[in-house]
């Protein structure tokens, strides 16, 4: 028979190297899994820390938004009040215009009456003076 010892040794060495590479790959995978767990734990811790720091900021932001909402509601109420005052002022102006027109009409009527009275008195005095002159 042919001596196949070298072939058996080569196949055994190849198998040994293959098994050694497999164990090395498994060891590296286990190491990678542990590192990934450490990284996940660190990430989780970082997220919790960030969440704890952000909670007061979120609370303050909510309070700020509530106060802004109250302010805008107050501004709306003030705007409505100002609108009501402006409408009332407009009504007052309309009433003052009507009153002014009425007073002008009364004033013109009184002025005409005063002019008529003045003319009547003047004419009466002239007639009286004229009659007194004629009697003398």
Secondary structure, DSSP 8 states (H G I E B T S, - for coil): ----HHHHHHHHHHHHHHHHHHHHHHHHHHHHHHHHHHHHHHHHHHHHHHHHHHHHHHHHHHHHHHHHHHHHHHHHHHHHHHHHHHHHHHHHHHHHHHHHHHHHHHHHHHHHHHHHHHHHHHHHHHHHHHHHHHH-
